[in-house]
Amino acid sequence: MKHFDLDSLPSFTKQELAEHQLDKAICLLLDHNDPVCAITLAGAAEEILGKLVERSGGKHSLQEFIDACLANGSPVGEHWKPKDFADIANFFRNELKHYVSGEDITVSQECAHEMIDRAAENAWRLTGRQSKEVRRYMAKVYGA
C-alpha cells in the first residue's frame, strides 16, 4: 500500500473550492453542453458560497428567493413553509445528486442556468467580483 505525505498535498479554502466548482460547471455547460454535471457542480458551489455569504452576515441567493416567495403569500387555504420553496429551487440539484423519486428526469440548459446564476450571485455577494468564466457565461447567456 502506497503511503501519502498529506502535508505535501495542496490545500484549498472552501471559497477556492466553490469558485473552482462554479468555473468548471460553466465550462461543462458552455463547452460540452452538459447541463447534468453543470447542475451538480454549480449546486455544490452555490451551497458552499451561500453558507460563506451567510457567515459573513449577508443573505445568500436562495434565501432571497425564499423571502420573495413568502412575501407573495401562499394560495388561499395553503400554508407554504420556507423549506417548500427551497425544495422547489433545489429540485434538479437534489434529483441529480440523490435518489429522491426514482423517476426519469428531463434536464434542460435553463435548469443549469438557474443553479449557475445562484452560485455566481453568491460569489458576487461574497467577493464583489466575477471570475473570467462567470463573465464568459454572463456574456454568452445574457449578452452582459
BAZA-6843 format. One record per residue: residue number from 1; y, z, x of N, C-alpha, C, O in turn; residue in one letter. Coordinates in steps of 0.001 Angstrom, whole numbers, plus 500000, padded with zeros to 6 digits. Atoms other than C-alpha are relative to their C-alpha. Layout:
N
{NUM, {Y, Z, X}, {Y, Z, X}, {Y, Z, X}, {Y, Z, X}, 'a'}
...
END
This chain:
144
{1, {498827, 500000, 500838}, {500000, 500000, 500000}, {501243, 500000, 500887}, {501349, 500780, 501834}, 'm'}
{2, {498769, 500134, 499245}, {503397, 498989, 501321}, {500940, 501161, 499688}, {501063, 501566, 498532}, 'k'}
{3, {499073, 498885, 500176}, {505922, 501797, 501848}, {501427, 499486, 500110}, {501770, 498808, 501079}, 'h'}
{4, {498613, 500466, 500016}, {509562, 501131, 500963}, {500931, 501123, 500416}, {500763, 502283, 500039}, 'f'}
{5, {498931, 499067, 499653}, {512545, 502801, 502513}, {501073, 499851, 498930}, {501899, 498940, 498989}, 'd'}
{6, {499076, 500108, 501123}, {514524, 503443, 499346}, {501455, 500069, 500438}, {502324, 499509, 499769}, 'l'}
{7, {498617, 499906, 499514}, {517642, 504276, 501371}, {500534, 498662, 500498}, {501747, 498481, 500601}, 'd'}
{8, {499554, 501294, 499486}, {517732, 500709, 502691}, {500216, 498972, 498880}, {500725, 497880, 499132}, 's'}
{9, {499832, 500919, 501119}, {517737, 499106, 499234}, {501442, 500042, 499500}, {502101, 501077, 499599}, 'l'}
{10, {498620, 500007, 500513}, {521050, 498033, 497689}, {500135, 500927, 498790}, {499185, 501135, 498036}, 'p'}
{11, {499700, 499101, 501106}, {522659, 500394, 495213}, {501171, 499421, 499208}, {502087, 498833, 499783}, 's'}
{12, {498970, 500564, 500859}, {524824, 499420, 492247}, {500481, 501053, 499017}, {499714, 501915, 498589}, 'f'}
{13, {499498, 499152, 501077}, {527075, 501245, 489836}, {499557, 499394, 498678}, {499175, 498225, 498625}, 't'}
{14, {500341, 500521, 501324}, {526339, 500900, 486131}, {500955, 498878, 499612}, {500544, 497899, 498989}, 'k'}
{15, {499031, 501047, 500312}, {529524, 498866, 485795}, {499656, 498705, 500731}, {499704, 497631, 500133}, 'q'}
{16, {500385, 501198, 499242}, {528454, 496458, 488550}, {498769, 499337, 499387}, {498715, 498113, 499272}, 'e'}
{17, {501207, 500553, 500621}, {525031, 496044, 486924}, {500334, 499284, 498695}, {499864, 498174, 498443}, 'l'}
{18, {499656, 500587, 501304}, {526523, 495391, 483492}, {500812, 498714, 500168}, {500584, 497742, 499448}, 'a'}
{19, {499217, 501214, 499766}, {529049, 492879, 484824}, {499106, 498869, 500498}, {499295, 497714, 500117}, 'e'}
{20, {500959, 501002, 499516}, {526231, 491069, 486648}, {499158, 499473, 498833}, {498936, 498267, 498724}, 'h'}
{21, {500784, 500417, 501157}, {524137, 491022, 483455}, {500812, 499074, 499095}, {500301, 498062, 498614}, 'q'}
{22, {499139, 500828, 500844}, {527062, 489614, 481480}, {500185, 498615, 500613}, {500062, 497606, 499919}, 'l'}
{23, {499825, 501300, 499332}, {527715, 486878, 484045}, {498728, 499158, 499919}, {498803, 497953, 499681}, 'd'}
{24, {501266, 500750, 500082}, {524017, 485903, 484077}, {499717, 499553, 498570}, {499169, 498471, 498359}, 'k'}
{25, {500171, 500392, 501399}, {523930, 485882, 480265}, {500810, 498744, 499709}, {500334, 497829, 499037}, 'a'}
{26, {499144, 501174, 500192}, {526805, 483417, 480285}, {499386, 498771, 500656}, {499360, 497695, 500058}, 'i'}
{27, {500653, 501122, 499312}, {525046, 481219, 482847}, {498785, 499510, 499213}, {498581, 498305, 499069}, 'c'}
{28, {501177, 500400, 500782}, {521856, 481251, 480776}, {500391, 499225, 498746}, {499721, 498263, 498370}, 'l'}
{29, {499570, 500685, 501217}, {523747, 480206, 477670}, {500633, 498646, 500311}, {500245, 497628, 499738}, 'l'}
{30, {499248, 501234, 499740}, {526103, 477610, 479147}, {499226, 498984, 500826}, {499317, 497783, 500571}, 'l'}
{31, {500656, 500920, 499074}, {523916, 476136, 481881}, {498558, 499669, 499628}, {498029, 498639, 500048}, 'd'}
{32, {501417, 500201, 500317}, {520421, 476467, 480411}, {499706, 500000, 498498}, {498546, 499925, 498094}, 'h'}
{33, {500161, 500002, 501452}, {521009, 476549, 476634}, {498920, 500989, 499559}, {498026, 500647, 498786}, 'n'}
{34, {501001, 498963, 500265}, {519029, 479809, 476437}, {500655, 501184, 499288}, {500961, 502191, 499927}, 'd'}
{35, {499366, 498895, 500710}, {520539, 481992, 473696}, {499124, 501247, 499919}, {499649, 502356, 499822}, 'p'}
{36, {500899, 498850, 500095}, {517453, 484233, 473558}, {500219, 500954, 501175}, {500500, 502135, 500970}, 'v'}
{37, {499816, 499148, 498832}, {517729, 485536, 477118}, {501463, 500407, 500168}, {501756, 501492, 500672}, 'c'}
{38, {498574, 499659, 499927}, {521529, 485415, 476939}, {500303, 501207, 499124}, {501048, 502096, 499537}, 'a'}
{39, {499770, 498867, 500891}, {521500, 487801, 473974}, {499429, 501276, 500602}, {500070, 502326, 500559}, 'i'}
{40, {500644, 498809, 499446}, {519097, 490183, 475684}, {500819, 500568, 501155}, {501061, 501774, 501212}, 't'}
{41, {499199, 499526, 498859}, {521143, 490360, 478898}, {501394, 500448, 499576}, {501870, 501493, 500020}, 'l'}
{42, {498660, 499622, 500463}, {524526, 490414, 477165}, {499937, 501289, 499190}, {500860, 502102, 499246}, 'a'}
{43, {500169, 498765, 500761}, {523220, 493130, 474848}, {499895, 501220, 500893}, {500462, 502270, 500593}, 'g'}
{44, {500094, 498895, 499038}, {522292, 495315, 477804}, {501373, 500282, 500608}, {501778, 501437, 500742}, 'a'}
{45, {498661, 499840, 499417}, {525710, 494696, 479356}, {500960, 500613, 498991}, {501747, 501495, 499338}, 'a'}
{46, {499109, 499492, 501046}, {527502, 495360, 476061}, {499807, 501494, 499802}, {500782, 502231, 499659}, 'e'}
{47, {500273, 498582, 500212}, {525798, 498722, 475642}, {500496, 500852, 501169}, {501139, 501880, 500959}, 'e'}
{48, {499557, 499241, 498821}, {526443, 499910, 479212}, {501520, 500015, 500083}, {502123, 501073, 500265}, 'i'}
{49, {498540, 500059, 499914}, {530042, 498704, 479248}, {500650, 500785, 498872}, {501683, 501425, 499070}, 'l'}
{50, {499478, 499244, 501127}, {530612, 500196, 475808}, {499979, 501501, 500262}, {500936, 502207, 499946}, 'g'}
{51, {500084, 498569, 499665}, {529420, 503606, 476980}, {501027, 500369, 501066}, {501612, 501451, 501017}, 'k'}
{52, {498990, 499735, 498972}, {531678, 503345, 480035}, {501402, 500024, 499400}, {502229, 500849, 499790}, 'l'}
{53, {498707, 500002, 500692}, {534646, 502467, 477795}, {500172, 501322, 499261}, {501226, 501954, 499335}, 'v'}
{54, {499958, 498753, 500768}, {533825, 505441, 475584}, {500225, 501209, 500916}, {501024, 502093, 500607}, 'e'}
{55, {499835, 498885, 499048}, {533505, 507790, 478571}, {501399, 500053, 500594}, {501868, 501117, 500998}, 'r'}
{56, {498637, 500028, 499449}, {536931, 506667, 479768}, {501044, 500297, 498912}, {502248, 500239, 499165}, 's'}
{57, {499090, 499626, 501078}, {538415, 507654, 476397}, {500396, 498863, 499083}, {501226, 499052, 498194}, 'g'}
{58, {499656, 501147, 500831}, {538583, 504195, 474845}, {499008, 499794, 498872}, {498040, 500540, 498724}, 'g'}
{59, {500877, 500368, 501113}, {536974, 502601, 471818}, {499321, 498679, 500359}, {499993, 497684, 500629}, 'k'}
{60, {500734, 501220, 499658}, {534235, 500056, 472521}, {499985, 499037, 498814}, {500275, 499418, 497679}, 'h'}
{61, {499897, 501074, 500996}, {533982, 496779, 470625}, {499107, 500243, 498786}, {499506, 499918, 497667}, 's'}
{62, {500874, 499735, 501142}, {531033, 497841, 468452}, {500634, 501048, 499086}, {500590, 500909, 497864}, 'l'}
{63, {499366, 498975, 500821}, {532887, 500959, 467297}, {501181, 499430, 499218}, {501413, 499809, 498070}, 'q'}
{64, {498894, 500649, 500700}, {535910, 498839, 466434}, {499495, 499196, 498800}, {500108, 499220, 497733}, 'e'}
{65, {500615, 500752, 501095}, {533680, 496580, 464312}, {499570, 500949, 498881}, {499844, 500697, 497708}, 'f'}
{66, {500467, 499019, 500984}, {532111, 499600, 462576}, {501184, 500588, 499241}, {501144, 500690, 498015}, 'i'}
{67, {498818, 499420, 500639}, {535523, 501152, 461892}, {500642, 499020, 499017}, {501069, 499413, 497931}, 'd'}
{68, {499414, 501011, 500891}, {536817, 497890, 460402}, {499148, 499841, 498741}, {499689, 499711, 497643}, 'a'}
{69, {500887, 500109, 501161}, {533764, 497630, 458130}, {500158, 501206, 499085}, {500240, 501052, 497867}, 'c'}
{70, {499844, 498787, 500803}, {534121, 501234, 456982}, {501350, 500024, 499292}, {501450, 500508, 498165}, 'l'}
{71, {498659, 500033, 500604}, {537844, 500708, 456321}, {500035, 499088, 498783}, {500817, 499315, 497860}, 'a'}
{72, {500066, 500913, 501145}, {536971, 497852, 453948}, {499262, 500613, 498819}, {499372, 500126, 497693}, 'n'}
{73, {500699, 499311, 501078}, {534788, 500211, 451940}, {498674, 499360, 499651}, {498416, 498197, 499962}, 'g'}
{74, {501315, 500464, 500437}, {531318, 499891, 450504}, {500101, 499382, 498609}, {500997, 499727, 497839}, 's'}
{75, {500032, 500527, 501372}, {530478, 497842, 447421}, {499778, 501145, 499007}, {499195, 502173, 499350}, 'p'}
{76, {500119, 498973, 501031}, {530602, 499823, 444186}, {498545, 500423, 499853}, {497646, 499589, 499737}, 'v'}
{77, {501341, 499460, 500180}, {527595, 502085, 443865}, {499182, 500070, 501271}, {498037, 500521, 501236}, 'g'}
{78, {500722, 499949, 498727}, {526603, 501779, 447523}, {500764, 500884, 500979}, {501989, 500986, 500927}, 'e'}
{79, {499366, 499201, 498952}, {527252, 504093, 450433}, {499439, 499536, 501348}, {498276, 499774, 501673}, 'h'}
{80, {500417, 500519, 498696}, {527118, 502454, 453840}, {500407, 500981, 501080}, {501518, 501511, 501069}, 'w'}
{81, {499745, 499092, 498876}, {526875, 504578, 456971}, {500346, 499171, 501242}, {500013, 497988, 501310}, 'k'}
{82, {499684, 500724, 498755}, {528197, 503637, 460428}, {498776, 499335, 500625}, {498873, 498221, 501138}, 'p'}
{83, {501218, 500568, 499408}, {524601, 503080, 461607}, {499590, 498706, 499309}, {499028, 497816, 499948}, 'k'}
{84, {500337, 501235, 500709}, {524126, 500436, 458909}, {500735, 498808, 500611}, {500153, 497740, 500802}, 'd'}
{85, {499219, 501088, 499414}, {526929, 498349, 460411}, {499593, 499745, 501448}, {499596, 498601, 501902}, 'f'}
{86, {500490, 500179, 498627}, {525683, 498974, 463955}, {498705, 499196, 499993}, {498506, 498318, 500832}, 'a'}
{87, {501266, 500737, 500092}, {522245, 497737, 462906}, {500228, 498525, 499682}, {499534, 497658, 500212}, 'd'}
{88, {499665, 501390, 500312}, {523779, 494590, 461411}, {500509, 499281, 501246}, {500073, 498173, 501557}, 'i'}
{89, {499406, 500617, 498806}, {525810, 493897, 464560}, {498972, 499801, 501109}, {499078, 498862, 501897}, 'a'}
{90, {500998, 500053, 498922}, {522790, 494527, 466806}, {498677, 499388, 499565}, {497679, 499501, 500277}, 'n'}
{91, {501250, 500533, 500536}, {520196, 492736, 464677}, {499260, 499115, 501002}, {498090, 499353, 501300}, 'f'}
{92, {500685, 500952, 499107}, {519453, 489884, 467087}, {499602, 500657, 501314}, {498500, 500429, 501812}, 'f'}
{93, {500342, 499289, 498767}, {519595, 492063, 470197}, {498743, 500835, 499797}, {497828, 500795, 500619}, 'r'}
{94, {501143, 499124, 500242}, {517149, 494527, 468664}, {498730, 499216, 499703}, {497653, 499596, 500162}, 'n'}
{95, {501183, 500819, 500299}, {514803, 491843, 467312}, {499431, 499368, 501273}, {498220, 499188, 501393}, 'e'}
{96, {500463, 500646, 498767}, {514647, 490231, 470761}, {499478, 501006, 501027}, {498687, 500645, 501899}, 'l'}
{97, {500424, 498980, 499035}, {514132, 493499, 472658}, {498818, 500829, 499522}, {498038, 501328, 500333}, 'k'}
{98, {500985, 499078, 500556}, {511830, 495398, 470312}, {499163, 499294, 498935}, {499562, 498259, 498402}, 'h'}
{99, {500821, 500505, 501105}, {509048, 494742, 467853}, {500479, 500712, 498742}, {499945, 501758, 498372}, 'y'}
{100, {499381, 499357, 501151}, {511160, 495527, 464784}, {499270, 499590, 498725}, {498620, 500419, 498088}, 'v'}
{101, {500583, 500434, 501272}, {509949, 493419, 461865}, {498705, 499210, 500186}, {497888, 499141, 499267}, 's'}
{102, {501178, 500828, 499772}, {507284, 491218, 463429}, {500107, 498605, 499410}, {499183, 497802, 499535}, 'g'}
{103, {499800, 501308, 500615}, {508719, 488223, 461580}, {500560, 499013, 501023}, {501167, 499414, 502016}, 'e'}
{104, {499389, 501033, 499178}, {509680, 484903, 463172}, {501519, 500128, 499881}, {502032, 500646, 498889}, 'd'}
{105, {498538, 499881, 499986}, {513364, 484676, 464079}, {500606, 498702, 500528}, {500087, 498099, 501468}, 'i'}
{106, {499240, 501153, 499544}, {515807, 481815, 464463}, {501225, 500526, 500732}, {501959, 501366, 500210}, 't'}
{107, {498899, 499524, 499167}, {518346, 482324, 467229}, {500898, 498824, 500352}, {500447, 497833, 500925}, 'v'}
{108, {499052, 501085, 499737}, {521462, 480184, 467495}, {500946, 500363, 501143}, {501001, 501505, 501599}, 's'}
{109, {498958, 499777, 498990}, {524178, 479773, 470084}, {501018, 501029, 499499}, {501483, 501868, 500270}, 'q'}
{110, {499010, 499094, 500581}, {526529, 481643, 467721}, {499553, 501456, 500097}, {500380, 502350, 500269}, 'e'}
{111, {500522, 498636, 499852}, {524257, 484701, 467857}, {500283, 500509, 501417}, {500659, 501665, 501608}, 'c'}
{112, {499710, 499632, 498614}, {524646, 484706, 471636}, {501489, 500203, 500205}, {501900, 501098, 500944}, 'a'}
{113, {498542, 499857, 499875}, {528410, 484224, 471316}, {500450, 501384, 499561}, {501280, 502009, 500220}, 'h'}
{114, {499599, 498691, 500512}, {528717, 487395, 469259}, {499734, 501105, 501022}, {500583, 501969, 501240}, 'e'}
{115, {500334, 498948, 499049}, {526944, 489524, 471854}, {500800, 499855, 501291}, {501275, 500849, 501840}, 'm'}
{116, {499199, 500219, 498797}, {528697, 487935, 474833}, {501442, 500401, 499749}, {502074, 501020, 500606}, 'i'}
{117, {498619, 499625, 500330}, {532047, 488362, 473077}, {500188, 501516, 500047}, {501168, 502006, 500609}, 'd'}
{118, {499882, 498537, 499999}, {531425, 492073, 472542}, {499909, 500571, 501412}, {500659, 501479, 501768}, 'r'}
{119, {500138, 499519, 498623}, {530286, 492596, 476124}, {501251, 499673, 500807}, {501742, 500511, 501563}, 'a'}
{120, {498790, 500405, 499266}, {533264, 490646, 477505}, {501197, 500844, 499570}, {502037, 501203, 500395}, 'a'}
{121, {498915, 499145, 500494}, {535622, 492659, 475296}, {499903, 501396, 500613}, {500916, 501972, 501008}, 'e'}
{122, {500171, 498687, 499368}, {534154, 495905, 476620}, {500378, 499965, 501477}, {501001, 500899, 501982}, 'n'}
{123, {499629, 500135, 498585}, {534531, 494668, 480200}, {501520, 499963, 500142}, {502089, 500588, 501037}, 'a'}
{124, {498534, 500085, 499970}, {538158, 493809, 479479}, {500624, 501374, 499741}, {501561, 501770, 500434}, 'w'}
{125, {499465, 498673, 500321}, {538808, 497226, 477918}, {499803, 500971, 501154}, {500619, 501869, 501364}, 'r'}
{126, {500302, 499106, 498881}, {537246, 498912, 480923}, {500815, 499665, 501243}, {501307, 500560, 501930}, 'l'}
{127, {499414, 500407, 498716}, {538789, 496870, 483737}, {501335, 499280, 499888}, {502108, 499253, 500845}, 't'}
{128, {498793, 500795, 500149}, {541608, 494769, 482308}, {499925, 498660, 500706}, {500946, 498028, 500977}, 'g'}
{129, {500165, 501301, 499326}, {540140, 491696, 483986}, {498770, 499285, 499450}, {497915, 499883, 498796}, 'r'}
{130, {501146, 500823, 500378}, {537704, 488849, 483347}, {499396, 499399, 501256}, {500112, 498965, 502158}, 'q'}
{131, {500677, 500653, 498882}, {535106, 487575, 485771}, {500183, 498487, 499891}, {500625, 497976, 498862}, 's'}
{132, {499950, 501469, 499995}, {535000, 483900, 486723}, {499102, 499438, 498891}, {499476, 498473, 498225}, 'k'}
{133, {500926, 500480, 501029}, {532006, 483450, 484385}, {500545, 500255, 498604}, {500388, 499412, 497720}, 'e'}
{134, {499412, 499723, 501314}, {533771, 485120, 481460}, {501124, 499010, 499723}, {501244, 498510, 498605}, 'v'}
{135, {498926, 500984, 500184}, {536788, 482858, 481997}, {499421, 498625, 499683}, {499959, 497906, 498841}, 'r'}
{136, {500645, 501293, 500259}, {534472, 479818, 482087}, {499444, 499967, 498575}, {499570, 498962, 497875}, 'r'}
{137, {500542, 499897, 501361}, {532773, 480969, 478888}, {501124, 499878, 498974}, {500999, 499122, 498011}, 'y'}
{138, {498881, 500038, 500935}, {536099, 481535, 477121}, {500583, 498581, 499898}, {500916, 498121, 498805}, 'm'}
{139, {499473, 501361, 500002}, {537329, 478076, 478146}, {499058, 499043, 499266}, {499503, 498206, 498480}, 'a'}
{140, {500982, 500906, 500604}, {534122, 476342, 477064}, {499847, 500253, 498501}, {499794, 499308, 497713}, 'k'}
{141, {500289, 499676, 501396}, {533609, 478173, 473779}, {501256, 500016, 499135}, {501226, 499576, 497986}, 'v'}
{142, {498781, 499815, 500798}, {537183, 478879, 472664}, {501175, 499154, 500462}, {502237, 499171, 499841}, 'y'}
{143, {498905, 500803, 499479}, {539269, 476498, 474719}, {501150, 500844, 500531}, {502286, 500382, 500627}, 'g'}
{144, {498965, 499064, 499524}, {541140, 479523, 476069}, {500080, 500009, 501514}, {500892, 500737, 502085}, 'a'}
END
